């Protein structure tokens, strides 16, 4: 189980629920380190006194705030910062319930899961979750976490409560002050109708697992290829898209509906034949669009004709999964394949368990 980032008491009215807060998101990706070019020497950062040049122990470091435009700073000790914490730092009190749709995505910052602290807290926790789901509302609250006071909303998500921190009103930029002037434009009814038809033709249900990080997959392939002494180059198929001017707008909408509109599209981003070792063998990797393969053939970030991280050798049909076909796949690729096959418990499996589960699931589907 993950470590809670905050513990306290959630209250609404006269009801109090001891809760814990857990991070709901986890950023994945390749971690880079810095080196001096031409050497294997790592570049590291140290906290140093700019006057003496000597490294300073973290325990000796305090915070300071600049005073207006002067070069003077006010130094604040940790206990001084603690003394101004608004209210009790372990209290999460709901002050109002607002319609769920009234908080726009622009205001959201970070999202967390809320869990009851103890078994005795489960009933009021579940009661609040069910009541919020039935009424279609979110609880508005504030909490102090990581030396900051946060505005937050609490709502139901798949049977549990989530807490999303929000930006404060003075932290959200005014578009009129941030953007250049956007010229006025007259929209004809025909153009609106065509645009609406195109949106409906491309309508789909939201399945986040259908989308994958193409850049991260390509980065992993680039690292592997360079480690093996191979060259790797990607090229997106099809000519680059041209800007649509006002005269061509209606025709572009009609063409989108009549030709590529809807859920069809290009398969993009395949590795070129340059991705070969010196003996001429295939590198064994191709990539598809941003959406994971195995289903529809769509472009522009949706499922491509080839799965992310798929080997150059075509994958066997479901139900024929000999060990040789999965032996060369990485654990991440096996996990993606297990997800496509709806293998339960895949996130906690070892690589060997994933191979066996994928083979068993394919055999079961073939037999049925």
KOLZA-895736 format. One record per residue: residue in one letter; x, y, z of N, C-alpha, C in turn. Coordinates in steps of 0.2 Angstrom, whole numbers, plus 2048, in hexadecimal, padded with zeros to 3 digits. Layout:
BEGIN
('A' (X Y Z) (X Y Z) (X Y Z))
...
This chain:
BEGIN
('X' (804 7FA 800) (800 800 800) (804 806 800))
('X' (802 80B 7FD) (806 812 7FC) (806 815 803))
('X' (80B 81A 804) (80B 81D 80A) (807 824 80A))
('X' (803 825 80F) (7FF 82B 80F) (803 831 80F))
('X' (800 836 80B) (804 83D 80B) (801 842 810))
('X' (7FB 840 813) (7F8 844 818) (7F3 840 81C))
('X' (7F3 842 822) (7EE 83E 827) (7EA 844 82B))
('X' (7E3 843 82C) (7E0 848 82F) (7D8 846 830))
('X' (7D4 84B 831) (7CD 849 832) (7C9 84D 82D))
('X' (7C5 849 829) (7C0 84C 824) (7BA 84D 828))
('X' (7B7 853 828) (7B1 854 82B) (7AC 858 826))
('X' (7A5 856 827) (7A0 85A 824) (79A 85A 828))
('X' (798 860 82A) (793 861 82F) (796 85F 836))
('X' (792 85A 839) (795 858 840) (798 851 83F))
('X' (799 84F 839) (79C 848 838) (7A3 849 837))
('X' (7A7 845 83A) (7AE 845 839) (7B1 83E 838))
('X' (7B5 83E 833) (7B8 837 830) (7C0 838 830))
('X' (7C3 834 834) (7CB 834 834) (7CD 831 82D))
('X' (7D1 834 829) (7D3 832 822) (7DA 833 821))
('X' (7DC 82F 81C) (7E3 830 819) (7E3 832 812))
('X' (7E8 835 810) (7E8 838 809) (7EE 834 805))
('X' (7EC 831 7FF) (7F1 82E 7FB) (7F2 831 7F4))
('X' (7F8 831 7F2) (7F8 834 7EB) (7F5 82F 7E6))
('X' (7F1 832 7E1) (7ED 82E 7DC) (7F1 82E 7D6))
('X' (7F6 831 7D5) (7FA 831 7CF) (801 82F 7D0))
('X' (804 82C 7CB) (80B 82A 7CC) (80E 82B 7C5))
('X' (813 830 7C4) (816 831 7BE) (81B 82C 7BC))
('X' (81B 829 7B6) (81F 824 7B4) (823 827 7AE))
('X' (829 824 7AD) (82D 826 7A8) (835 825 7A9))
('X' (839 826 7A4) (840 826 7A5) (843 82B 7A9))
('X' (847 82A 7AD) (84A 82F 7B1) (851 830 7AE))
('X' (852 837 7AD) (859 838 7AA) (85E 83B 7AF))
('X' (864 83A 7AE) (869 83D 7B2) (86E 841 7AE))
('X' (871 846 7B1) (875 84A 7AD) (87D 848 7AD))
('X' (880 848 7A7) (887 847 7A6) (88B 84C 7A3))
('X' (891 84D 7A4) (895 851 79F) (897 84D 799))
('X' (895 851 793) (896 84E 78D) (89D 84B 78C))
('X' (89D 845 789) (8A4 842 788) (8A7 83E 78E))
('X' (8A3 83E 793) (8A6 83B 799) (8A0 837 79C))
('X' (8A2 833 7A2) (89D 830 7A5) (89C 833 7AC))
('X' (89E 839 7AD) (89D 83D 7B3) (896 840 7B4))
('X' (893 83E 7BA) (88D 840 7BB) (88D 848 7BD))
('X' (888 84C 7BC) (887 852 7BE) (883 852 7C4))
('X' (885 855 7CA) (881 855 7D0) (880 85C 7D2))
('X' (87B 85D 7D6) (879 864 7D9) (87A 863 7E0))
('X' (87D 869 7E3) (87E 869 7EA) (87B 870 7ED))
('X' (879 870 7F3) (877 876 7F6) (87E 87A 7F9))
('X' (87F 87F 7F6) (885 883 7F8) (884 88A 7FA))
('X' (888 88C 7FF) (887 893 801) (88B 897 7FB))
('X' (887 89C 7F8) (889 8A0 7F2) (88F 8A4 7F4))
('X' (890 8A6 7FB) (895 8AA 7FD) (89C 8A7 7FE))
('X' (89B 8A1 802) (8A1 89D 803) (8A2 897 7FE))
('X' (89D 895 7FB) (89E 890 7F6) (89E 889 7F9))
('X' (89D 889 800) (89D 882 804) (896 87F 804))
('X' (896 879 804) (88F 875 804) (88C 876 80B))
('X' (885 877 80B) (882 878 811) (87D 872 813))
('X' (87D 870 819) (879 86A 81B) (872 86C 81B))
('X' (86D 868 818) (866 86A 818) (863 86C 81E))
('X' (866 86A 824) (863 86C 82A) (864 873 82C))
('X' (869 876 829) (86B 87D 82A) (868 882 825))
('X' (863 87F 821) (860 883 81B) (859 885 81E))
('X' (858 88C 81D) (852 88F 81F) (84F 892 819))
('X' (849 894 819) (845 898 814) (845 89F 815))
('X' (846 8A3 80F) (846 8AA 80F) (841 8AD 80A))
('X' (83E 8B2 80B) (83A 8B5 806) (83C 8BC 804))
('X' (83C 8BE 7FE) (83F 8C4 7FC) (83A 8CA 7FD))
('X' (83C 8CF 800) (838 8D5 802) (837 8DA 7FC))
('X' (831 8D9 7F9) (830 8DE 7F3) (835 8DD 7EE))
('X' (838 8E3 7EB) (83D 8E3 7E6) (844 8E4 7E9))
('X' (844 8E4 7EF) (84B 8E5 7F2) (84F 8DF 7F2))
('X' (855 8DF 7F3) (859 8D9 7F4) (85A 8D7 7FB))
('X' (855 8D8 7FF) (855 8D6 806) (850 8D0 806))
('X' (852 8CB 80B) (84D 8C5 80C) (84C 8C5 813))
('X' (846 8C3 815) (843 8C1 81B) (844 8BA 81C))
('X' (848 8B7 821) (849 8B0 822) (844 8AE 827))
('X' (841 8A8 826) (83C 8A5 82A) (83E 89E 82C))
('X' (83D 89D 833) (83F 897 836) (839 892 835))
('X' (83A 88B 835) (834 887 834) (82F 888 839))
('X' (830 889 840) (82B 88A 845) (827 890 844))
('X' (82A 895 840) (826 89B 83F) (821 89A 839))
('X' (823 896 834) (81E 894 82F) (819 890 832))
('X' (81B 88B 837) (816 887 83A) (810 88B 83E))
('X' (813 890 841) (80E 894 845) (809 898 841))
('X' (80A 899 83B) (804 89C 837) (800 898 833))
('X' (801 891 834) (7FD 88C 830) (7F5 88E 832))
('X' (7F1 88F 82D) (7EA 891 82E) (7E6 88B 831))
('X' (7E3 88C 837) (7DF 886 839) (7E3 880 83C))
('X' (7E0 87B 83C) (7E4 875 83E) (7E6 871 838))
('X' (7EC 86F 838) (7EF 86C 832) (7ED 865 830))
('X' (7E9 862 835) (7E7 85C 834) (7DF 85B 833))
('X' (7DC 861 831) (7D5 861 830) (7D3 863 829))
('X' (7CE 85F 827) (7CC 85F 820) (7C4 860 820))
('X' (7C2 867 821) (7BB 868 822) (7B8 86A 81C))
('X' (7B2 867 81A) (7AE 869 814) (7AA 86F 816))
('X' (7AB 874 812) (7A7 87A 814) (7A1 87B 80F))
('X' (7A0 877 809) (79B 878 805) (79B 872 800))
('X' (795 871 7FD) (794 86C 7F8) (792 86F 7F1))
('X' (796 86F 7EC) (794 872 7E6) (793 86D 7E0))
('X' (78F 86F 7DB) (78E 86A 7D5) (795 868 7D2))
('X' (795 861 7D1) (79C 85E 7CE) (79E 862 7C8))
('X' (799 863 7C4) (79B 866 7BD) (79D 86E 7BE))
('X' (79D 871 7C3) (79E 878 7C4) (7A6 879 7C5))
('X' (7AA 874 7C7) (7B1 875 7C7) (7B4 873 7C1))
('X' (7B7 878 7BD) (7B9 876 7B6) (7C0 874 7B7))
('X' (7C3 870 7B2) (7C9 86D 7B2) (7CF 872 7B3))
('X' (7CE 878 7B1) (7D3 87D 7B2) (7D5 87E 7B9))
('X' (7D1 87C 7BE) (7D2 87E 7C5) (7D6 878 7C8))
('X' (7D6 872 7C5) (7D9 86C 7C9) (7E0 86C 7C8))
('X' (7E3 86A 7CE) (7EA 86A 7CF) (7ED 863 7CF))
('X' (7EC 860 7D5) (7EE 859 7D7) (7E9 855 7DA))
('X' (7E9 84E 7D9) (7E3 84A 7DB) (7E6 845 7E0))
('X' (7E2 843 7E5) (7E4 83E 7EA) (7DE 83A 7EB))
('X' (7DF 834 7EE) (7DA 82F 7F1) (7DA 831 7F8))
('X' (7D3 830 7FB) (7D2 831 802) (7D0 82A 804))
('X' (7D2 828 80A) (7D1 821 80D) (7CF 822 814))
('X' (7CA 81E 817) (7C9 81F 81E) (7CF 81C 822))
('X' (7D0 81F 828) (7D6 81E 82C) (7D5 817 82F))
('X' (7CF 815 831) (7CE 80F 835) (7C7 80C 833))
('X' (7C6 806 835) (7C0 802 833) (7BA 806 835))
('X' (7BA 809 83B) (7B4 80C 83E) (7B3 812 83A))
('X' (7B7 815 836) (7B6 81B 832) (7B3 819 82B))
('X' (7B2 812 829) (7B0 810 823) (7A9 813 821))
('X' (7A4 812 826) (79D 814 825) (79C 81B 823))
('X' (79F 820 827) (79E 827 825) (7A1 829 81E))
('X' (7A7 825 81D) (7AB 826 817) (7A6 824 811))
('X' (7A4 81E 811) (7A0 81B 80C) (799 81F 80B))
('X' (796 822 811) (790 826 811) (791 82C 80D))
('X' (797 830 80E) (799 836 80B) (79A 835 803))
('X' (79D 82F 802) (79F 82D 7FB) (798 82C 7F7))
('X' (794 828 7FA) (78D 827 7F6) (789 82D 7F6))
('X' (789 831 7FB) (785 837 7FB) (787 83C 7F5))
('X' (78D 83D 7F5) (790 841 7F0) (78F 83E 7E9))
('X' (78F 838 7E8) (78E 835 7E1) (786 836 7E0))
('X' (782 835 7E5) (77B 836 7E3) (779 83D 7E2))
('X' (77C 842 7E5) (77A 849 7E4) (77E 84C 7DF))
('X' (783 849 7DC) (787 84C 7D7) (78A 852 7D9))
('X' (78D 852 7DF) (790 858 7E2) (797 856 7E4))
('X' (79B 85C 7E5) (7A2 85B 7E8) (7A2 85F 7EE))
('X' (7A6 85D 7F3) (7A7 860 7F9) (7AD 865 7F9))
('X' (7AD 86B 7FB) (7B2 870 7FA) (7B5 871 801))
('X' (7BC 870 802) (7BF 870 808) (7C6 873 807))
('X' (7C9 875 80D) (7D0 877 80D) (7D4 872 811))
('X' (7DB 872 810) (7DF 86E 814) (7E6 871 814))
('X' (7EA 870 819) (7F1 872 819) (7F5 86C 818))
('X' (7F9 86C 813) (7FE 866 811) (804 869 80E))
('X' (80A 866 810) (810 868 80D) (811 870 80D))
('X' (810 872 813) (811 879 814) (80D 87E 810))
('X' (807 87C 80E) (803 880 80A) (7FC 87E 80C))
('X' (7F8 884 80B) (7F0 882 80C) (7EE 881 805))
('X' (7E9 87C 804) (7E7 87A 7FE) (7DF 87B 7FE))
('X' (7DC 87D 7F8) (7D5 87D 7F7) (7D4 876 7F4))
('X' (7CF 873 7F5) (7CE 86C 7F3) (7C7 86A 7F2))
('X' (7C5 866 7ED) (7BF 863 7ED) (7BF 85B 7EE))
('X' (7BA 859 7F1) (7B9 851 7F3) (7B3 84E 7EF))
('X' (7B4 849 7EC) (7AF 846 7E8) (7B0 83E 7E7))
('X' (7AB 83B 7E5) (7AB 833 7E4) (7AE 831 7DD))
('X' (7B2 82C 7DD) (7B5 829 7D7) (7B6 822 7D8))
('X' (7B2 81E 7D4) (7B2 817 7D5) (7B2 814 7DC))
('X' (7AD 817 7E0) (7AC 814 7E6) (7B0 816 7EC))
('X' (7B5 81B 7EA) (7B9 81E 7EF) (7B9 826 7EF))
('X' (7BB 829 7F4) (7BC 830 7F4) (7C2 833 7F1))
('X' (7C2 838 7ED) (7C8 83B 7EB) (7C8 842 7ED))
('X' (7CE 845 7EE) (7CF 84C 7F0) (7D3 84F 7EA))
('X' (7D1 854 7E7) (7D5 858 7E2) (7D7 85F 7E5))
('X' (7DD 860 7E5) (7DF 867 7E7) (7DD 86C 7E1))
('X' (7DC 872 7E2) (7DA 877 7DD) (7DF 87D 7DE))
('X' (7DF 880 7D8) (7E3 887 7D8) (7DE 88C 7DC))
('X' (7E1 891 7DF) (7DE 896 7E2) (7DC 89B 7DC))
('X' (7D6 89F 7DE) (7D4 8A3 7D8) (7D9 8A8 7D5))
('X' (7DE 8AB 7DA) (7E3 8AF 7D7) (7E8 8AC 7D4))
('X' (7E8 8A5 7D4) (7EE 8A1 7D0) (7EC 89F 7C9))
('X' (7E5 8A0 7C7) (7E3 89E 7C1) (7E4 8A4 7BC))
('X' (7E7 8A4 7B7) (7E8 8AA 7B3) (7E2 8AC 7AF))
('X' (7E1 8B2 7AE) (7DC 8B5 7AA) (7DD 8B4 7A3))
('X' (7D9 8B0 79F) (7DB 8B0 797) (7DC 8B6 794))
('X' (7D8 8BB 796) (7D9 8C2 792) (7E0 8C5 794))
('X' (7E3 8C3 79A) (7E9 8C6 79B) (7EF 8C2 799))
('X' (7ED 8BB 798) (7F3 8B7 796) (7F4 8B6 78F))
('X' (7EE 8B5 78B) (7EE 8B4 784) (7EF 8BA 77F))
('X' (7F1 8B9 779) (7F1 8BF 775) (7E9 8C0 773))
('X' (7E8 8C5 770) (7E1 8C6 76E) (7DF 8C1 768))
('X' (7D9 8BE 76A) (7D6 8B9 765) (7D1 8BD 761))
('X' (7D2 8BD 75A) (7CE 8C1 756) (7C7 8BE 756))
('X' (7C2 8C2 755) (7BB 8C0 754) (7BA 8BC 74E))
('X' (7B5 8B7 74E) (7B4 8B3 748) (7AD 8B1 747))
('X' (7AA 8B2 741) (7A3 8B1 740) (7A3 8A9 73E))
('X' (79F 8A5 742) (79E 89E 741) (797 89D 73E))
('X' (797 89A 738) (791 899 734) (78E 892 737))
('X' (787 892 737) (784 88C 739) (786 886 736))
('X' (787 886 72F) (78A 880 72C) (790 87E 72E))
('X' (795 882 730) (79B 880 733) (79A 87D 73A))
('X' (796 880 73E) (795 87D 744) (791 876 744))
('X' (78D 875 73F) (78A 86F 73E) (78F 86A 73C))
('X' (793 86B 737) (798 867 735) (79D 865 73A))
('X' (79F 86A 73E) (7A4 869 744) (7A0 864 749))
('X' (79A 865 74A) (796 861 74F) (796 85A 74C))
('X' (795 859 746) (794 852 743) (79B 84F 743))
('X' (7A0 852 742) (7A7 84F 743) (7A9 84D 74A))
('X' (7A7 851 74F) (7A8 84F 756) (7A4 849 757))
('X' (79D 849 755) (799 843 756) (79C 83D 753))
('X' (79F 83E 74D) (7A2 838 749) (7A8 835 74C))
('X' (7AB 839 750) (7B1 837 753) (7B0 836 75B))
('X' (7AA 836 75D) (7A8 835 764) (7AA 82E 766))
('X' (7AC 82D 76C) (7AE 827 76F) (7AE 827 777))
('X' (7AE 821 77A) (7AE 821 781) (7B5 822 784))
('X' (7B5 824 78A) (7BC 826 78D) (7BE 820 790))
('X' (7C4 81D 78D) (7C7 817 790) (7CF 819 791))
('X' (7D1 81C 796) (7D8 81E 797) (7DD 819 796))
('X' (7DB 813 797) (7E0 80D 796) (7E2 80C 78E))
('X' (7DE 80F 78A) (7DF 80E 783) (7E4 813 780))
('X' (7E7 817 784) (7EB 81C 782) (7F2 81B 785))
('X' (7F8 81C 782) (7FE 81A 784) (803 820 783))
('X' (808 820 786) (80D 825 786) (812 824 780))
('X' (811 826 77A) (816 824 774) (81D 827 775))
('X' (81D 82D 778) (824 830 779) (828 82B 77E))
('X' (825 829 783) (829 825 788) (82B 81E 785))
('X' (826 81B 781) (828 815 77E) (82E 816 779))
('X' (82D 81B 775) (833 81C 770) (839 81E 774))
('X' (839 821 77A) (83F 823 77D) (842 81C 780))
('X' (83E 818 782) (841 811 785) (844 80E 77F))
('X' (841 80E 779) (844 80A 773) (84A 80E 771))
('X' (84A 814 771) (850 818 76F) (856 816 774))
('X' (855 816 77B) (85A 814 77F) (85D 80D 77E))
('X' (858 808 77D) (85A 801 77C) (85E 801 775))
('X' (85B 804 770) (85F 804 76A) (866 807 76A))
('X' (867 80C 76D) (86D 80F 76E) (872 80B 772))
('X' (86F 808 777) (873 803 77C) (876 7FD 777))
('X' (872 7FB 773) (873 7F5 76E) (877 7F7 768))
('X' (879 7FE 768) (87D 800 762) (879 801 75C))
('X' (872 802 75C) (86E 802 756) (86C 809 755))
('X' (86A 80B 74F) (867 811 74E) (85F 811 74E))
('X' (85C 816 750) (854 816 750) (852 81C 74E))
('X' (84D 81C 749) (84A 822 747) (843 821 745))
('X' (83E 826 747) (837 825 746) (835 82A 741))
('X' (830 828 73D) (82D 82D 738) (826 82C 738))
('X' (822 831 739) (81B 830 739) (818 830 732))
('X' (814 82B 730) (811 82B 72A) (80C 830 728))
('X' (80C 831 721) (808 837 71F) (80B 83D 71E))
('X' (808 842 71A) (80B 848 719) (809 84D 71F))
('X' (80D 852 721) (80B 856 726) (805 85A 725))
('X' (801 85B 72A) (7FB 85F 729) (7FC 866 728))
('X' (7F8 869 723) (7F8 870 722) (7F3 874 726))
('X' (7F5 87A 727) (7F0 87E 72B) (7EA 87F 727))
('X' (7E4 87F 72A) (7DE 880 727) (7DC 888 727))
('X' (7DB 88B 722) (7D9 892 722) (7D2 893 721))
('X' (7CF 899 722) (7C8 89A 723) (7C4 897 71C))
('X' (7C7 898 717) (7C4 896 710) (7C3 88F 710))
('X' (7C8 88B 712) (7C8 884 712) (7C4 880 718))
('X' (7C2 884 71D) (7C0 881 723) (7BA 87C 722))
('X' (7B5 87F 71E) (7AF 87B 71C) (7B1 874 719))
('X' (7B5 875 714) (7B7 86F 710) (7BB 86A 714))
('X' (7BF 86D 719) (7C3 869 71D) (7BF 865 721))
('X' (7B9 868 724) (7B4 864 728) (7B1 85F 724))
('X' (7AF 860 71E) (7AB 85C 71A) (7B0 856 718))
('X' (7B6 857 716) (7BB 852 715) (7BC 84D 71B))
('X' (7BC 850 721) (7BD 84D 727) (7B8 848 728))
('X' (7B2 84A 727) (7AC 846 727) (7AB 840 722))
('X' (7AD 842 71C) (7AC 83D 716) (7B2 839 716))
('X' (7B8 83B 718) (7BE 837 717) (7C0 833 71D))
('X' (7C4 837 721) (7C7 835 727) (7C4 836 72D))
('X' (7BE 839 72D) (7BA 83A 733) (7B8 834 736))
('X' (7B6 835 73C) (7B4 82F 740) (7BA 82C 744))
('X' (7BA 825 744) (7BF 822 749) (7C5 81F 745))
('X' (7C5 820 73E) (7CB 81E 73A) (7D0 823 73B))
('X' (7D6 821 738) (7DC 825 738) (7E2 821 736))
('X' (7E8 825 737) (7EE 822 735) (7F2 81F 73B))
('X' (7F6 81A 739) (7FA 817 73E) (801 81B 73D))
('X' (803 81E 743) (809 822 743) (80F 81F 746))
('X' (814 822 745) (81A 821 749) (81E 81B 749))
('X' (81E 817 743) (822 811 742) (829 812 742))
('X' (82D 80D 745) (834 80E 744) (836 80C 73D))
('X' (83B 810 73A) (83E 80F 733) (843 809 733))
('X' (844 807 72D) (849 802 72C) (850 803 72F))
('X' (851 80A 730) (858 80C 733) (859 808 73A))
('X' (853 806 73D) (854 803 744) (856 7FC 743))
('X' (85C 7FB 741) (85E 7F4 740) (866 7F4 743))
('X' (868 7EE 746) (86E 7EE 748) (873 7EC 742))
('X' (879 7EC 743) (87E 7EB 73D) (87D 7E5 739))
('X' (87A 7E0 73C) (879 7DA 738) (873 7DA 734))
('X' (86F 7DF 734) (869 7E0 730) (863 7DD 733))
('X' (863 7DA 739) (85D 7D8 73C) (859 7DD 73F))
('X' (852 7DC 73F) (84D 7E1 742) (84F 7E2 749))
('X' (84E 7E8 74B) (84E 7EA 752) (849 7E7 756))
('X' (843 7E5 753) (83E 7E2 757) (839 7E7 75A))
('X' (839 7ED 758) (834 7F1 75B) (831 7F6 756))
('X' (82A 7F7 756) (826 7FB 753) (822 7FF 757))
('X' (81F 805 755) (81B 808 75A) (815 80A 756))
('X' (80F 80B 75A) (809 80D 756) (807 814 758))
('X' (801 816 758) (7FF 81D 75A) (7FF 81D 762))
('X' (7FC 823 764) (7FC 824 76B) (7F7 820 76F))
('X' (7F3 81C 76C) (7EE 818 76F) (7F1 811 76E))
('X' (7F0 80D 773) (7F3 806 773) (7F0 802 76E))
('X' (7F4 7FD 76B) (7F1 7F9 765) (7ED 7F4 768))
('X' (7EA 7F0 763) (7E7 7EA 765) (7DF 7EB 763))
('X' (7DD 7F0 761) (7D6 7F2 75F) (7D5 7F6 759))
('X' (7D3 7FC 75A) (7D1 800 754) (7D7 803 751))
('X' (7D7 805 74B) (7DD 808 748) (7DB 80F 747))
('X' (7DE 813 74C) (7DD 81A 74C) (7E3 81E 74C))
('X' (7E3 824 74A) (7E9 828 74B) (7E8 82D 750))
('X' (7ED 832 750) (7ED 838 754) (7EC 836 75B))
('X' (7F0 832 75E) (7F0 830 765) (7EB 82B 767))
('X' (7E9 827 762) (7E4 822 764) (7E7 81B 762))
('X' (7E4 816 762) (7E7 80F 761) (7EA 80F 75A))
('X' (7F0 80D 75A) (7F3 80D 753) (7F2 805 751))
('X' (7F5 804 74B) (7F5 7FE 748) (7FA 7F9 74B))
('X' (7FF 7FC 74E) (803 7F7 752) (803 7FA 759))
('X' (804 7F5 75E) (804 7F7 765) (80A 7FA 767))
('X' (80A 7FE 76D) (810 802 76F) (815 7FC 772))
('X' (81B 7FD 76F) (820 7F8 771) (81F 7F2 76E))
('X' (81B 7F1 769) (81A 7EA 766) (821 7E8 762))
('X' (822 7E2 762) (828 7E0 75E) (827 7E0 756))
('X' (82C 7E0 753) (82B 7E0 74B) (828 7DA 749))
('X' (829 7D4 74C) (826 7CE 74A) (81F 7CF 74C))
('X' (81A 7CD 748) (813 7CE 749) (811 7CA 74F))
('X' (80D 7CD 753) (80A 7C9 759) (806 7C3 757))
('X' (806 7BE 75B) (802 7B8 759) (7FB 7BA 75A))
('X' (7F6 7B6 757) (7EF 7B7 758) (7ED 7B5 75F))
('X' (7E8 7B8 762) (7E6 7B6 769) (7E5 7AF 769))
('X' (7E7 7AB 76F) (7E6 7A4 76F) (7EC 7A0 76D))
('X' (7F1 7A4 76A) (7F7 7A0 768) (7FD 7A4 76B))
('X' (7FF 7A3 771) (804 7A7 775) (809 7A2 777))
('X' (80D 79F 773) (813 79C 775) (818 7A0 779))
('X' (81C 79D 77D) (821 7A1 781) (826 7A5 77D))
('X' (827 7A2 777) (82C 7A6 772) (82A 7AC 770))
('X' (823 7AD 770) (820 7B3 76D) (820 7B9 773))
('X' (821 7B7 779) (821 7BC 77E) (827 7BC 782))
('X' (82C 7B8 780) (832 7B8 784) (836 7BE 783))
('X' (836 7C1 77D) (83A 7C7 77B) (836 7CE 77D))
('X' (830 7CD 780) (82D 7D4 782) (82F 7D6 789))
('X' (830 7DC 78A) (831 7DF 790) (82B 7DE 795))
('X' (82D 7DF 79C) (827 7DE 7A0) (822 7E4 79F))
('X' (824 7EA 79D) (81F 7EF 79C) (81A 7ED 796))
('X' (81D 7EA 791) (81A 7E8 78B) (815 7E2 78D))
('X' (817 7DD 791) (813 7D8 793) (80D 7DB 797))
('X' (80E 7E0 79B) (809 7E3 79F) (804 7E6 79B))
('X' (806 7E9 795) (801 7EC 791) (7FD 7E7 78D))
('X' (801 7E1 78B) (7FD 7DC 788) (7F8 7D9 78D))
('X' (7FA 7D8 793) (7F6 7D5 798) (7EF 7DA 799))
('X' (7F1 7E0 799) (7EB 7E5 799) (7E6 7E4 793))
('X' (7E9 7E3 78D) (7E4 7E2 788) (7E0 7DC 788))
('X' (7E3 7D7 78C) (7E0 7D0 78D) (7DC 7D0 793))
('X' (7DC 7D6 797) (7D8 7D6 79D) (7DA 7D1 7A2))
('X' (7E1 7D0 7A3) (7E3 7CC 7A8) (7E3 7CF 7AF))
('X' (7DF 7CC 7B4) (7DF 7CF 7BA) (7E5 7CF 7BE))
('X' (7E7 7D3 7C2) (7EC 7D3 7C7) (7F3 7D4 7C3))
('X' (7F3 7D7 7BD) (7F9 7D7 7B9) (7FE 7DC 7BC))
('X' (7FC 7E1 7BF) (800 7E6 7C2) (805 7E4 7C7))
('X' (803 7DE 7CB) (807 7DC 7D0) (80B 7D5 7CE))
('X' (80B 7D3 7C8) (80E 7CD 7C5) (815 7CE 7C4))
('X' (819 7C9 7C4) (820 7C9 7C2) (820 7C8 7BA))
('X' (826 7C9 7B7) (826 7C8 7B0) (824 7C1 7AE))
('X' (826 7BC 7B2) (825 7B5 7B0) (81D 7B3 7B1))
('X' (81A 7B6 7B6) (813 7B6 7B7) (80F 7B9 7B2))
('X' (811 7BF 7AF) (80E 7C2 7AA) (80E 7BE 7A3))
('X' (814 7BB 7A2) (814 7B6 79C) (80F 7B1 79C))
('X' (80F 7AD 7A2) (80B 7A8 7A3) (803 7AA 7A3))
('X' (802 7B0 7A6) (7FB 7B2 7A6) (7F9 7B4 79F))
('X' (7FD 7B7 79B) (7FB 7B9 794) (7FA 7B3 790))
('X' (7FE 7AE 791) (7FE 7A7 78D) (7F7 7A4 78F))
('X' (7F6 7A4 796) (7F0 7A0 798) (7E9 7A4 796))
('X' (7E9 7AA 796) (7E3 7AE 794) (7E2 7AD 78C))
('X' (7E8 7AD 788) (7E7 7AC 781) (7E4 7A5 780))
('X' (7E7 7A0 783) (7E5 799 782) (7DD 799 784))
('X' (7DB 79C 78A) (7D4 79C 78C) (7D0 79F 786))
('X' (7D2 7A4 784) (7CD 7A8 77F) (7CD 7A4 778))
('X' (7D3 7A0 777) (7D3 79C 771) (7CE 796 771))
('X' (7CE 793 777) (7CA 78D 779) (7C3 78F 779))
('X' (7C1 795 77B) (7BA 797 77B) (7B7 799 774))
